[in-house]
Amino acid sequence: MSKKIVGIIISILTIIILIGGTIYLIELNKNPQTPVEPNEEEKSNTNAAINNGTNNDINIVLSLEDKITENTAWCGTFNLIWNDLKNNLAKQDIEFTPQLETVKNLNKGTFNTSHLSKDSYYKTYGVPSLALKQEIEKAIKEKFDETSDILDSFDWENHGPEDYFLYAMLKKQFEFPNVFTELEDGKFGNYENVKYFGIDASTEEAVRNQVEVLYYNSKNDFAVKLLTKQNDEVIITRGSQKETFKEIYEEVEQKDEKYEGNHNFEKIDTLKVPNIKFDLKKEIEELENKQFEFANKEVYHIGKALQTIQFELDKKGGKIKSEAGMMVDKAAIMLPEEPREFSIDDTFTMFLKEEGKDLPYFATKIANITKVQK
C-alpha cells in the first residue's frame, strides 16, 4: 500500500475521532451525570448533626401534664406567665369554648415560682407599650446580661389601656465538679458518629462520685443523677412508657424509693451521655384568638404567644435560656367565632322524625344528585 493511501486513511480516522469526541462532549453537557449518592461517612455525619440538635424538629409542650412525642421539650417559663394571667389578671381559670386539654393542664398551676430560685428567673406584666418593652430589655440585661429573642416579634404600639403583655425569662448555667471523660463517637438508635461524654475504665474516681444511681433494672431501664457545682441536678432515665413528663418524673421518684440495689457508681460501671444542643422557638397558635372571660366578665383573647428554649449539655456542664411572652387584648365586643361551613354538596344522609319519637320515619342517603334532581 502506498504511503499516499496510508496518509489518506490516517487523516480520515483522525477526522472521525474528532467528530465522535465532539458529539460525546455535547451529549455530556446535555445530560449531566446523576448526583453521586452520599457515602456512608457522609450519611453518618448527617445523622450525627441531626442527633446533636442542629435539626430543630423538636416539639414544645406547655405543661408537665401535656402528652409528649418522641422529640419533645418543656420549660416552665410559659407556666409562669400563664399563672400571672390566671391568678393576677383573670382571677379565675381560663376557659375557652370548646376548652382545650392543654389549657386545662395550664390552669392546674403545677409549676410555679416555688420551684425556682429568684436569681434564675425574671417575670413581669403590664400595659403593652414601648416603655414596657424597654423596661424588660433593661431588666434582663441587668439580671442576666441577656437580650430578648422574642420582644421584637410583638406589636407594642396598637393597644389600649386595658390590654396586657406578660413576659418571663429563665436562665441557668451549671458546671460539673469534674469534667467527664470524652468518649469515642458511637451509635444512637439508627444514627452514627454521635458525640458522647461519660465514664469508662480510664475515668477518675472523683468523676464517678458526681453520679448517683437512682435505680438500675437493666441497661434499658434505669435512672441516674449527675451532680453539679450549683444546686442543679441532671436526672436522666431510660425505659419509661409514660405519656407525660409529670408521669415519667413521678415514676422515677417511685422507682428510686423502692430500689434496694447499690446507689453508688462503682468502678466497673460505665456511663454514656450524648452531647445535646438545640434552639427552639414556637408561636403557640392553638391559644391565639380564642375568647375567654375575666372574673369581672370582661372578654379577652390572646393575640400572640411565643416561647423559646435554648439548651446545651456536654462533658463540662450545661446551660438553658428560655423566654415566654403573651399579648392579651380586651375585646370590646364578642369576637365572631370562626365561620363553619355546612355545605351539603356531597354524599349525605337525611332522616325525618316526629318530635318525641325514638325512631325516624324516613331516611335517605344521596350520593348521585342526578337521581333526585333534574
C-alpha positions, 0 to 999 in steps of 0.5 A, a space after each residue: 500500500 502506498 504511503 499516499 493511501 496510508 496518509 489518506 486513511 490516517 487523516 480520515 480516522 483522525 477526522 472521525 475521532 474528532 467528530 465522535 469526541 465532539 458529539 460525546 462532549 455535547 451529549 455530556 453537557 446535555 445530560 449531566 451525570 446523576 448526583 453521586 449518592 452520599 457515602 456512608 461517612 457522609 450519611 453518618 455525619 448527617 445523622 450525627 448533626 441531626 442527633 446533636 440538635 442542629 435539626 430543630 424538629 423538636 416539639 414544645 409542650 406547655 405543661 408537665 401534664 401535656 402528652 409528649 412525642 418522641 422529640 419533645 421539650 418543656 420549660 416552665 417559663 410559659 407556666 409562669 406567665 400563664 399563672 400571672 394571667 390566671 391568678 393576677 389578671 383573670 382571677 379565675 381559670 381560663 376557659 375557652 369554648 370548646 376548652 382545650 386539654 392543654 389549657 386545662 393542664 395550664 390552669 392546674 398551676 403545677 409549676 410555679 415560682 416555688 420551684 425556682 430560685 429568684 436569681 434564675 428567673 425574671 417575670 413581669 406584666 403590664 400595659 403593652 407599650 414601648 416603655 414596657 418593652 424597654 423596661 424588660 430589655 433593661 431588666 434582663 440585661 441587668 439580671 442576666 446580661 441577656 437580650 430578648 429573642 422574642 420582644 421584637 416579634 410583638 406589636 407594642 404600639 396598637 393597644 389600649 389601656 386595658 390590654 396586657 403583655 406578660 413576659 418571663 425569662 429563665 436562665 441557668 448555667 451549671 458546671 460539673 465538679 469534674 469534667 467527664 471523660 470524652 468518649 469515642 463517637 458511637 451509635 444512637 438508635 439508627 444514627 452514627 458518629 454521635 458525640 458522647 461524654 461519660 465514664 469508662 475504665 480510664 475515668 477518675 474516681 472523683 468523676 464517678 462520685 458526681 453520679 448517683 444511681 437512682 435505680 438500675 433494672 437493666 441497661 434499658 431501664 434505669 435512672 441516674 443523677 449527675 451532680 453539679 457545682 450549683 444546686 442543679 441536678 441532671 436526672 436522666 432515665 431510660 425505659 419509661 412508657 409514660 405519656 407525660 413528663 409529670 408521669 415519667 418524673 413521678 415514676 422515677 421518684 417511685 422507682 428510686 424509693 423502692 430500689 434496694 440495689 447499690 446507689 453508688 457508681 462503682 468502678 466497673 460501671 460505665 456511663 454514656 451521655 450524648 452531647 445535646 444542643 438545640 434552639 427552639 422557638 414556637 408561636 403557640 397558635 392553638 391559644 391565639 384568638 380564642 375568647 375567654 372571660 375575666 372574673 369581672 366578665 370582661 372578654 379577652 383573647 390572646 393575640 400572640 404567644 411565643 416561647 423559646 428554649 435554648 439548651 446545651 449539655 456536654 462533658 463540662 456542664 450545661 446551660 438553658 435560656 428560655 423566654 415566654 411572652 403573651 399579648 392579651 387584648 380586651 375585646 370590646 365586643 364578642 369576637 365572631 367565632 370562626 365561620 363553619 361551613 355546612 355545605 351539603 354538596 356531597 354524599 349525605 344522609 337525611 332522616 325525618 322524625 316526629 318530635 318525641 319519637 325514638 325512631 325516624 320515619 324516613 331516611 335517605 342517603 344521596 350520593 348521585 344528585 342526578 337521581 333526585 334532581 333534574 
